[in-house]
Amino acid sequence: GKCVVKSHSESEFLIFEANYYDFMKKFKRGPQLITPKDLGYILSRTGLDKNSYVVEAGSGSGAATSFFSRFVNKVRSYDNREDHSKIALKNLSDSSLGDNVEFKIGPIIDNIESEENVDLLFLDLPDSHLILEKDISCVKNGQYIVFYVPSISQVQSIFENLKDNDAYYME
């Protein structure tokens, strides 16, 4: 919504409610934020909806966590570092987001086999390829694993772990 306020000199100002992007620009940063254009592509490409369950590894500053929480039923976010989880939790609470988010401290690789019915496994980790050594049948058939990695050597590690497995489709 919007409202009009007057200043001491009787000038009128329109006040608008902040939207999600406004909150995201104010997020406290620890690790680098994932860009909105990347998050938008992931959302549209994976077809997430209000019934979806997302498991994320690498809470970071909570940008992806908060973005997904706006569109899905539930997000569980793992991070090895408690300081990152605290930043993400604060960012979500400051922006009134994240009622459907659960933060877990610890490595996803030790917890993935206890997950089930996952629509998106989102990995923003330097060694995310190691997850492929685990049983990842928690990801529903036809659903997605997204590796968000910045370096070509990380992409090579993912492909090397996938090359003998015909069950996966890479894009």
Residue pairs with C-beta under 8 A, 6 or more apart in sequence:
1 16
1 17
2 14
2 15
2 16
2 17
3 14
3 15
4 12
4 13
4 14
4 15
5 12
5 13
5 15
6 12
6 13
7 13
20 66
20 67
20 70
20 95
20 97
21 36
23 66
23 94
23 95
23 97
24 33
24 36
24 63
24 66
24 67
24 95
26 94
26 95
27 33
27 61
27 62
27 63
27 66
27 91
27 95
28 61
28 87
28 90
28 91
29 61
29 87
30 60
30 61
30 83
30 84
30 87
31 58
31 60
31 61
31 84
32 60
32 61
33 60
33 61
33 63
34 60
34 63
34 64
34 67
34 124
34 148
36 67
38 148
39 63
39 64
39 67
39 68
42 120
42 122
42 146
43 67
43 68
43 71
45 144
46 119
46 120
46 143
46 144
46 146
48 54
48 68
48 71
48 72
48 119
48 120
49 71
49 72
50 71
50 72
50 73
51 72
51 73
52 71
52 72
52 73
52 119
52 120
53 72
53 73
53 74
53 75
53 76
53 117
53 118
53 119
53 120
54 68
54 72
54 74
54 75
54 76
54 118
54 119
54 120
54 121
54 122
55 75
55 76
55 77
55 78
55 108
55 112
55 115
55 118
55 120
55 121
55 122
55 138
56 64
56 65
56 68
56 75
56 76
56 77
56 78
56 122
56 123
56 124
57 77
57 78
57 79
57 107
57 108
57 121
57 122
57 123
57 124
57 125
57 128
57 131
58 78
58 79
58 84
58 123
58 124
58 125
58 128
58 148
59 65
59 77
59 78
59 79
59 84
59 85
59 87
59 88
59 103
60 79
60 84
60 87
60 88
60 124
61 84
61 87
61 88
61 91
62 77
62 87
62 88
62 89
62 91
62 92
62 98
63 91
64 122
64 124
64 148
65 75
65 77
65 88
65 92
65 98
65 101
66 88
66 91
66 92
66 95
66 97
66 98
66 101
68 75
68 120
68 122
69 75
69 92
69 97
69 98
69 99
69 100
69 101
70 97
72 100
72 119
73 100
74 100
74 101
74 102
75 98
75 100
75 101
75 102
76 101
76 102
76 104
76 115
77 85
77 88
77 101
77 102
77 103
77 104
78 104
78 105
78 106
78 107
78 108
78 111
79 85
79 88
79 103
79 104
79 105
80 105
80 106
80 107
81 105
82 105
85 103
85 105
88 103
89 98
89 103
92 98
92 101
104 111
108 123
108 125
108 131
109 130
109 131
109 134
112 121
112 131
112 134
112 135
112 136
112 138
113 134
113 135
113 138
115 138
116 138
117 138
117 140
118 138
118 139
118 140
118 143
119 139
119 140
119 143
119 144
120 139
120 143
120 144
120 145
120 146
121 131
121 136
121 138
121 139
121 144
121 145
121 146
122 146
122 148
123 131
123 145
123 146
123 147
123 148
124 148
124 149
126 149
126 154
127 157
128 147
128 148
128 149
128 154
128 158
129 147
129 154
129 157
129 158
129 160
129 161
131 145
132 158
132 161
132 162
132 165
133 161
136 145
139 145
145 168
147 154
147 155
147 158
149 155
149 158
158 170
159 170
162 168
162 170
